[in-house]
Amino acid sequence: MSSPVVLFTVAVALLGVDVLHGLPYSYLQPRNHHGVKKTEPQFSEKYFTQTVDHFNFNSMGNATFDQRYLITEEYWQEGYGPVFFYTGNEGDIWEFAANSGFITELAAQLRAVVIFAEHRYYGRSLPFGKDSFSVPQIGLLTVEQALADYAVMIRDLKQQLAAADCPVIVFGGSYGGMLSAYMRLKYPNMVAGALAASAPVLSTAGLGHPGQFFRDVTADFESVASECRDAVRGAFHQLTELAQHQDYSRIQSAFSLCKPPSSAQDIHQLNGMLRNAFTLLAMLDYPYITHFMGNMPANPVKVACETMLSGPDLLTSLRNTAGIVYNSTGLLPCFDLYSLYVECADPTGCGLGPNSLAWDYQACTEIDLCFESNNVTDMFPPMAFTETDRQRYCAKRWAVVPRADWLKTQFWGDALSTASNIIFSNGDLDPWANGGVRKTLSSSLIAVNISGGAHHLDLRGSNDADPESVISARKTEADLITQWVKMERTRLQRSL
């Protein structure tokens, strides 16, 4: 689900400077109405001794691994305030903690302790160390194992904190949002409520149309200007024509490639890399500069459309637009097709590095991401990824056969009406939104739709550039969570 590991951003992160704008990161942090930088809570990094296999008593015996988590008690009313628990997803947990300021803002209001738990097989939470991504060791990377990790961690940390009677609310964004919803479904005895932000619980269960995702990416650019959509489509058509004539030197020159393409596979890789840039621009279309899953300017879709419509020719414009994502520092002398983008079982991108291996495996087992572009309902070249394609790839890469309907069976699919206390929030700029729950299902299964909102914008900390819609959404979420905390506290007191 477009893993948040984008290695080409490391250089600029080390410099501490946004090269596009020449400003130090500290200046770019959110500020209040008086221009004063907002203070952030101090998290402590700790490790929890976690069971390697929760469901097979014979396979690993009593084997354990060190699972990383972050905690701050800065706002907590000890023994009384709620526990806010972030169900970590496909990346380093610090990345999510740094980009989920709403949770700590609400913690300050409700006097909560905040815990960000890292997902097994991501970041530093590797059950088998450097061998974690080998077969068969990677076989213990499942949604069910991750949820059990969180349940055990919640139980034991509450005991350590003397917080046995403190209500637990889980939070998550994207795949993490799916996990938050699943925690409420599977462990309602431990979790009083869940905020599932930008959680595509339907599309990842194989529900919906395979063309939906890239259609919605296209719609984001079309909403800025239909000419923008047409320019992108036209640029890809020109690239296709050059490829058909095997004019590889012209393609290398137009896209500043480090090596000339030499095959249909290289052109397929180039199309995938370019399409992935538009995916990230749409997902991260925040109204201010961000450094999450890459370095993005404010309103990156608008910036991308201005770039597409201002260049000397369409191919140059397409290259420069992709450069917003792949060369935000301006330091890359050329684009290396196979290092900037890696094709995997997720057509929206797995990212790079070790975390991408873990996500690729999950997309080959439980997470169904059979999305395609068709150049009819979207502006991209036809690039199919069917269930047959997925099975073929996954058998070769991981020696597994995907379970196409497993999430429907294990986590209810669209039959959610008997669940309770879950907020499904989605922004209408987010191409993942229509793969999630957009309509309120009951008085306690609430859909919050955010006009002008990108991928889990509501989880981010407040910013002066926030649209009124996300301010209102956060208030709705805060009111519901406050209500759940009160109800759970009353229930716990009655049970004493």
C-alpha positions as CSV (number, residue, x, y, z in Angstrom):
1,M,0.0,0.0,0.0
2,S,2.7,2.4,-1.1
3,S,5.1,1.6,1.7
4,P,6.5,4.7,3.5
5,V,10.1,3.8,2.8
6,V,11.4,5.9,-0.1
7,L,15.2,5.7,0.1
8,F,16.0,8.6,-2.2
9,T,14.7,10.9,0.5
10,V,17.4,9.9,3.0
11,A,20.0,12.3,1.7
12,V,17.8,15.3,2.2
13,A,16.7,14.1,5.6
14,L,20.3,13.9,6.7
15,L,20.9,17.4,5.5
16,G,17.9,18.6,7.5
17,V,17.0,21.0,4.7
18,D,14.2,21.0,2.2
19,V,16.2,21.7,-1.0
20,L,13.3,22.7,-3.1
21,H,12.5,25.5,-0.8
22,G,15.8,26.1,1.0
23,L,14.2,25.9,4.5
24,P,15.4,23.9,7.5
25,Y,13.0,21.2,8.7
26,S,12.5,23.0,12.0
27,Y,11.0,26.0,10.2
28,L,8.6,23.7,8.3
29,Q,7.1,22.2,11.5
30,P,3.5,23.2,12.1
31,R,3.0,26.5,13.9
32,N,0.1,28.0,15.7
33,H,-1.7,31.2,14.8
34,H,1.1,33.2,16.5
35,G,3.8,31.7,14.4
36,V,5.3,29.8,17.3
37,K,6.4,26.2,16.6
38,K,4.2,23.7,18.3
39,T,6.0,21.4,20.8
40,E,5.9,17.7,20.2
41,P,5.7,15.0,22.9
42,Q,8.9,13.1,23.7
43,F,8.5,9.4,23.0
44,S,10.7,6.8,24.6
45,E,11.8,3.9,22.4
46,K,11.3,0.5,24.1
47,Y,11.2,-3.2,23.3
48,F,8.6,-5.7,24.2
49,T,9.4,-9.4,24.5
50,Q,6.9,-10.9,22.0
51,T,5.9,-14.4,21.2
52,V,7.0,-15.5,17.7
53,D,4.1,-17.8,16.9
54,H,0.9,-17.2,18.8
55,F,-1.1,-20.0,17.2
56,N,1.1,-23.1,17.0
57,F,2.5,-24.3,20.3
58,N,4.8,-26.8,18.6
59,S,6.4,-24.9,15.8
60,M,8.5,-22.4,17.8
61,G,8.2,-23.6,21.4
62,N,8.5,-20.5,23.5
63,A,10.5,-18.5,21.0
64,T,10.3,-14.7,21.4
65,F,11.6,-11.6,19.6
66,D,12.0,-8.0,20.5
67,Q,9.1,-5.9,19.2
68,R,9.7,-2.1,19.2
69,Y,7.3,0.4,20.6
70,L,7.2,4.1,21.4
71,I,5.5,5.5,24.5
72,T,4.8,8.9,26.1
73,E,3.2,9.4,29.5
74,E,3.6,13.1,29.1
75,Y,-0.2,13.8,29.2
76,W,-1.3,10.8,31.1
77,Q,-3.4,10.9,34.3
78,E,-1.9,7.8,35.8
79,G,-4.2,4.9,36.4
80,Y,-7.2,6.8,35.0
81,G,-6.6,8.3,31.6
82,P,-7.2,6.2,28.6
83,V,-4.6,4.2,26.6
84,F,-4.2,5.4,23.0
85,F,-2.6,2.6,20.9
86,Y,-1.4,3.0,17.4
87,T,-1.5,-0.2,15.4
88,G,1.7,0.1,13.4
89,N,1.7,-0.7,9.7
90,E,4.2,-1.3,6.9
91,G,7.1,0.7,8.0
92,D,9.4,2.1,10.7
93,I,7.2,3.1,13.7
94,W,9.0,6.4,14.2
95,E,7.7,7.5,10.7
96,F,4.1,7.0,11.8
97,A,4.6,8.7,15.2
98,A,6.1,11.7,13.5
99,N,3.0,12.0,11.2
100,S,0.1,11.3,13.6
101,G,-0.1,14.4,15.7
102,F,-3.8,14.2,16.1
103,I,-3.4,11.3,18.5
104,T,-1.1,13.2,20.9
105,E,-3.2,16.4,20.6
106,L,-6.3,14.3,21.7
107,A,-4.2,12.6,24.3
108,A,-3.4,16.0,25.8
109,Q,-7.2,16.7,26.1
110,L,-8.2,13.3,27.5
111,R,-5.0,12.8,29.6
112,A,-4.1,9.6,27.8
113,V,-0.9,7.5,27.6
114,V,0.1,7.1,24.0
115,I,1.8,3.9,22.5
116,F,2.9,3.4,19.0
117,A,3.6,-0.3,18.3
118,E,5.7,-1.5,15.4
119,H,4.4,-4.2,13.2
120,R,6.3,-7.5,13.2
121,Y,8.8,-7.8,10.2
122,Y,9.0,-4.0,9.8
123,G,11.5,-1.5,11.1
124,R,13.5,-3.1,13.8
125,S,10.9,-5.7,14.9
126,L,12.4,-8.6,13.0
127,P,11.5,-12.0,14.5
128,F,14.5,-13.8,12.8
129,G,16.9,-10.9,12.4
130,K,18.5,-10.7,9.0
131,D,16.9,-14.1,8.1
132,S,13.3,-12.7,8.6
133,F,12.7,-12.4,4.9
134,S,13.7,-15.9,4.0
135,V,11.3,-18.8,3.3
136,P,10.0,-20.3,5.6
137,Q,10.8,-17.8,8.3
138,I,8.6,-15.1,6.6
139,G,5.6,-17.4,6.9
140,L,4.8,-15.9,10.4
141,L,4.1,-12.5,8.8
142,T,0.3,-12.5,8.9
143,V,-2.4,-10.1,9.9
144,E,-3.5,-12.5,12.5
145,Q,-0.1,-12.7,14.2
146,A,0.2,-8.9,14.1
147,L,-3.2,-8.5,15.8
148,A,-2.2,-11.1,18.4
149,D,1.0,-9.2,19.0
150,Y,-1.0,-6.0,19.7
151,A,-3.4,-7.8,22.0
152,V,-0.7,-9.3,24.1
153,M,1.2,-6.0,24.2
154,I,-1.9,-4.1,25.3
155,R,-2.6,-6.6,28.0
156,D,0.9,-6.7,29.4
157,L,1.7,-3.0,29.1
158,K,-1.6,-2.1,30.9
159,Q,-0.5,-4.4,33.7
160,Q,3.0,-2.8,33.8
161,L,1.5,0.7,33.8
162,A,-1.1,-0.2,36.5
163,A,-3.7,0.8,34.0
164,A,-6.0,-2.3,34.2
165,D,-9.1,-0.1,34.3
166,C,-8.1,2.4,31.6
167,P,-10.1,2.2,28.4
168,V,-8.1,1.4,25.2
169,I,-8.7,3.2,21.9
170,V,-6.8,2.0,18.9
171,F,-5.7,4.3,16.0
172,G,-4.3,3.5,12.6
173,G,-3.9,4.9,9.1
174,S,-4.1,3.0,5.8
175,Y,-3.1,-0.6,6.4
176,G,-2.7,0.4,10.1
177,G,-6.3,1.7,9.9
178,M,-7.4,-1.7,8.7
179,L,-5.6,-3.2,11.7
180,S,-7.4,-0.8,14.1
181,A,-10.8,-1.9,12.7
182,Y,-9.7,-5.5,12.9
183,M,-8.6,-5.1,16.5
184,R,-12.1,-3.9,17.4
185,L,-13.6,-6.9,15.5
186,K,-11.3,-9.5,17.0
187,Y,-10.6,-8.2,20.5
188,P,-13.6,-6.1,21.6
189,N,-12.9,-7.3,25.1
190,M,-9.6,-5.3,25.1
191,V,-10.4,-2.4,22.7
192,A,-13.2,0.0,23.4
193,G,-13.1,1.7,20.0
194,A,-11.1,2.3,16.8
195,L,-10.3,5.1,14.5
196,A,-9.6,3.5,11.1
197,A,-8.3,6.3,9.0
198,S,-8.1,5.8,5.2
199,A,-8.6,2.1,5.8
200,P,-9.4,0.2,2.5
201,V,-11.0,-2.7,4.2
202,L,-13.2,-3.5,1.2
203,S,-10.9,-3.2,-1.8
204,T,-8.1,-5.2,-0.1
205,A,-10.6,-7.9,0.5
206,G,-11.2,-8.2,-3.2
207,L,-14.4,-6.1,-3.1
208,G,-14.9,-3.5,-5.7
209,H,-13.7,-2.9,-9.3
210,P,-10.0,-3.4,-10.2
211,G,-10.0,-0.1,-12.1
212,Q,-11.2,2.0,-9.2
213,F,-7.8,3.0,-7.7
214,F,-6.2,4.5,-10.8
215,R,-9.4,6.0,-11.9
216,D,-9.5,7.9,-8.6
217,V,-5.8,8.9,-9.0
218,T,-6.7,10.3,-12.4
219,A,-9.8,12.1,-10.9
220,D,-7.5,14.0,-8.6
221,F,-5.5,15.5,-11.5
222,E,-8.6,16.0,-13.5
223,S,-10.2,18.1,-10.7
224,V,-7.3,20.5,-11.0
225,A,-7.7,20.8,-14.8
226,S,-9.0,18.5,-17.5
227,E,-6.0,19.7,-19.5
228,C,-3.7,18.2,-16.9
229,R,-5.3,14.8,-17.3
230,D,-5.1,15.1,-21.1
231,A,-1.4,16.1,-20.9
232,V,-0.5,13.1,-18.8
233,R,-2.4,10.8,-21.1
234,G,-0.8,12.4,-24.2
235,A,2.7,12.1,-22.7
236,F,2.2,8.3,-22.0
237,H,0.9,7.9,-25.6
238,Q,4.1,9.6,-26.9
239,L,6.2,7.2,-24.8
240,T,4.3,4.3,-26.2
241,E,4.9,5.4,-29.7
242,L,8.6,5.8,-29.1
243,A,8.7,2.3,-27.5
244,Q,6.9,0.7,-30.5
245,H,9.5,2.2,-32.8
246,Q,12.2,1.0,-30.3
247,D,13.6,4.6,-30.2
248,Y,15.3,3.8,-26.9
249,S,17.9,6.5,-27.2
250,R,15.2,9.2,-27.4
251,I,13.4,7.6,-24.4
252,Q,16.6,7.7,-22.4
253,S,17.2,11.3,-23.3
254,A,13.6,12.4,-22.6
255,F,13.5,10.8,-19.2
256,S,17.1,11.3,-18.1
257,L,17.6,7.6,-17.6
258,C,20.9,6.3,-16.4
259,K,20.9,3.5,-19.0
260,P,19.0,3.3,-22.2
261,P,16.0,0.9,-22.1
262,S,16.5,-2.2,-24.3
263,S,13.4,-4.3,-24.0
264,A,9.6,-4.3,-23.5
265,Q,10.3,-5.1,-19.9
266,D,12.3,-1.9,-19.4
267,I,9.4,0.1,-20.9
268,H,7.0,-1.7,-18.6
269,Q,9.2,-0.8,-15.7
270,L,9.4,2.8,-16.8
271,N,5.6,3.0,-17.1
272,G,5.3,1.5,-13.6
273,M,7.8,4.0,-12.1
274,L,6.0,7.0,-13.7
275,R,2.5,5.8,-12.7
276,N,3.8,5.3,-9.2
277,A,4.8,8.9,-9.0
278,F,1.3,10.0,-9.7
279,T,0.0,7.6,-7.1
280,L,2.2,9.1,-4.4
281,L,1.3,12.7,-5.5
282,A,-2.4,11.9,-5.2
283,M,-2.1,10.1,-1.9
284,L,0.0,12.8,-0.3
285,D,-1.9,15.8,-1.6
286,Y,-1.6,17.7,1.6
287,P,-2.1,21.5,1.8
288,Y,1.4,22.1,3.3
289,I,4.9,20.8,2.8
290,T,5.4,17.2,4.2
291,H,8.2,14.7,4.6
292,F,6.2,11.5,4.9
293,M,6.8,8.8,2.2
294,G,8.9,11.4,0.5
295,N,9.4,15.1,0.4
296,M,6.3,16.8,-1.0
297,P,5.5,20.5,-1.7
298,A,2.2,21.9,-0.5
299,N,-0.6,20.8,-2.8
300,P,1.6,18.5,-4.8
301,V,-1.2,17.6,-7.3
302,K,-1.6,21.2,-8.2
303,V,2.2,21.6,-8.5
304,A,2.3,18.5,-10.7
305,C,-0.4,19.8,-13.0
306,E,1.5,23.2,-13.3
307,T,4.6,21.2,-14.2
308,M,2.8,19.1,-16.8
309,L,1.3,22.2,-18.5
310,S,4.4,24.4,-18.4
311,G,7.2,22.4,-20.0
312,P,8.6,22.7,-23.5
313,D,7.1,19.3,-24.5
314,L,5.0,16.6,-22.9
315,L,7.8,14.0,-22.3
316,T,10.0,16.6,-20.6
317,S,6.9,17.6,-18.5
318,L,6.3,14.0,-17.6
319,R,9.9,13.5,-16.5
320,N,9.8,16.7,-14.4
321,T,6.6,15.8,-12.8
322,A,8.0,12.4,-11.8
323,G,11.0,14.3,-10.5
324,I,8.8,15.9,-7.8
325,V,8.7,12.5,-6.2
326,Y,11.9,10.8,-7.3
327,N,14.3,13.8,-7.3
328,S,12.9,16.3,-4.8
329,T,16.4,17.3,-3.8
330,G,17.5,17.9,-7.4
331,L,20.6,15.9,-6.7
332,L,20.0,12.9,-8.9
333,P,21.9,13.2,-12.2
334,C,19.7,10.5,-13.8
335,F,16.9,8.1,-13.0
336,D,17.8,4.4,-12.4
337,L,14.7,2.5,-13.4
338,Y,15.2,-0.5,-11.2
339,S,16.4,1.2,-8.0
340,L,13.9,4.0,-7.8
341,Y,10.9,1.7,-8.2
342,V,10.5,-2.0,-7.6
343,E,7.6,-3.9,-9.2
344,C,5.8,-6.2,-6.7
345,A,2.5,-7.7,-5.8
346,D,1.1,-4.3,-5.0
347,P,0.5,-2.2,-8.2
348,T,0.4,0.9,-6.1
349,G,4.0,0.4,-4.9
350,C,5.8,-1.6,-2.2
351,G,8.5,1.1,-1.6
352,L,12.1,0.2,-1.3
353,G,14.4,-1.6,1.2
354,P,13.6,-4.5,3.7
355,N,10.1,-3.1,4.5
356,S,9.1,-3.5,0.9
357,L,9.9,-7.2,1.1
358,A,7.5,-7.7,4.0
359,W,4.8,-5.8,2.2
360,D,5.3,-7.7,-1.0
361,Y,4.8,-11.0,1.0
362,Q,1.7,-9.7,2.6
363,A,0.3,-8.7,-0.8
364,C,1.1,-12.3,-1.9
365,T,-0.9,-13.9,0.9
366,E,-3.8,-12.1,2.6
367,I,-3.9,-8.5,1.2
368,D,-5.6,-8.5,-2.2
369,L,-4.3,-5.6,-4.4
370,C,-5.3,-6.6,-7.9
371,F,-5.6,-3.1,-9.3
372,E,-5.0,-2.2,-12.9
373,S,-4.9,0.8,-15.2
374,N,-6.6,0.7,-18.6
375,N,-6.2,4.1,-20.3
376,V,-10.0,4.3,-20.6
377,T,-11.2,5.2,-17.2
378,D,-7.7,6.5,-16.3
379,M,-4.8,8.4,-17.9
380,F,-2.2,5.7,-17.6
381,P,-1.0,3.0,-20.0
382,P,-2.9,-0.3,-19.9
383,M,-1.2,-2.3,-17.1
384,A,-3.2,-5.3,-15.9
385,F,-2.6,-7.2,-12.7
386,T,-5.2,-10.0,-12.4
387,E,-5.6,-12.7,-9.8
388,T,-3.8,-15.0,-12.3
389,D,-0.9,-12.5,-12.6
390,R,-0.8,-12.3,-8.8
391,Q,-0.7,-16.1,-8.4
392,R,2.0,-16.5,-11.0
393,Y,4.2,-13.8,-9.4
394,C,3.7,-15.0,-5.9
395,A,4.4,-18.6,-6.6
396,K,7.7,-17.6,-8.3
397,R,8.7,-15.0,-5.7
398,W,7.6,-16.5,-2.4
399,A,6.4,-20.0,-3.2
400,V,2.9,-19.2,-1.9
401,V,-0.6,-19.2,-3.4
402,P,-2.6,-16.1,-2.4
403,R,-5.9,-16.6,-0.5
404,A,-8.1,-14.4,-2.5
405,D,-11.1,-14.4,-0.2
406,W,-9.4,-14.7,3.2
407,L,-10.0,-11.2,4.4
408,K,-13.7,-11.5,3.6
409,T,-13.8,-14.7,5.7
410,Q,-11.5,-13.6,8.6
411,F,-12.4,-10.0,8.9
412,W,-16.0,-9.8,7.8
413,G,-15.5,-8.1,4.3
414,D,-18.5,-5.8,3.9
415,A,-20.7,-7.5,6.5
416,L,-19.8,-5.1,9.2
417,S,-23.2,-4.0,10.5
418,T,-23.0,-6.0,13.7
419,A,-19.7,-4.4,14.7
420,S,-19.5,-1.3,16.9
421,N,-17.4,1.7,17.9
422,I,-15.4,2.1,14.7
423,I,-14.8,5.4,12.9
424,F,-14.0,5.0,9.2
425,S,-12.6,8.2,8.0
426,N,-11.7,9.0,4.4
427,G,-10.6,12.0,2.4
428,D,-12.1,12.5,-1.1
429,L,-8.6,13.3,-2.6
430,D,-7.4,9.9,-1.4
431,P,-7.4,7.2,-4.1
432,W,-7.8,4.6,-1.4
433,A,-11.0,6.2,-0.1
434,N,-13.5,4.4,-2.3
435,G,-12.0,1.1,-1.2
436,G,-13.1,1.8,2.3
437,V,-16.4,2.5,4.2
438,R,-17.9,5.7,3.0
439,K,-21.4,5.4,4.5
440,T,-22.4,5.3,8.2
441,L,-23.6,1.8,9.0
442,S,-25.1,2.3,12.4
443,S,-25.0,4.7,15.4
444,S,-21.6,3.4,16.3
445,L,-20.1,2.6,12.9
446,I,-19.5,6.1,11.7
447,A,-18.2,7.1,8.3
448,V,-16.4,10.5,8.3
449,N,-15.8,11.9,4.8
450,I,-13.4,14.7,4.5
451,S,-13.7,17.1,1.6
452,G,-10.3,18.1,0.3
453,G,-8.6,15.5,2.4
454,A,-5.7,13.3,1.2
455,H,-4.5,10.0,2.7
456,H,-5.4,10.0,6.5
457,L,-5.0,13.8,6.7
458,D,-7.1,13.6,9.9
459,L,-4.4,11.7,11.7
460,R,-1.9,14.4,11.1
461,G,-1.4,17.2,13.7
462,S,-3.4,20.4,13.3
463,N,-1.9,23.0,10.9
464,D,-3.0,26.5,9.9
465,A,-3.4,25.3,6.3
466,D,-5.9,22.6,7.3
467,P,-9.2,22.8,5.4
468,E,-12.3,23.4,7.6
469,S,-13.5,19.9,6.7
470,V,-10.6,18.1,8.5
471,I,-10.9,20.4,11.5
472,S,-14.6,19.4,11.7
473,A,-13.7,15.7,11.1
474,R,-11.2,15.7,14.0
475,K,-13.8,17.3,16.3
476,T,-16.3,14.6,15.3
477,E,-13.7,11.9,16.0
478,A,-12.7,13.5,19.3
479,D,-16.3,13.6,20.5
480,L,-17.0,10.0,19.6
481,I,-13.8,8.8,21.2
482,T,-14.5,10.8,24.4
483,Q,-17.9,9.2,24.5
484,W,-16.4,5.7,24.1
485,V,-13.9,6.3,26.8
486,K,-16.7,7.4,29.2
487,M,-18.8,4.4,28.3
488,E,-16.0,2.0,28.8
489,R,-14.9,3.5,32.0
490,T,-18.4,3.2,33.3
491,R,-18.5,-0.4,32.2
492,L,-15.2,-1.2,33.9
493,Q,-16.3,0.4,37.1
494,R,-19.5,-1.5,37.2
495,S,-17.6,-4.8,36.7
496,L,-15.5,-4.2,39.8
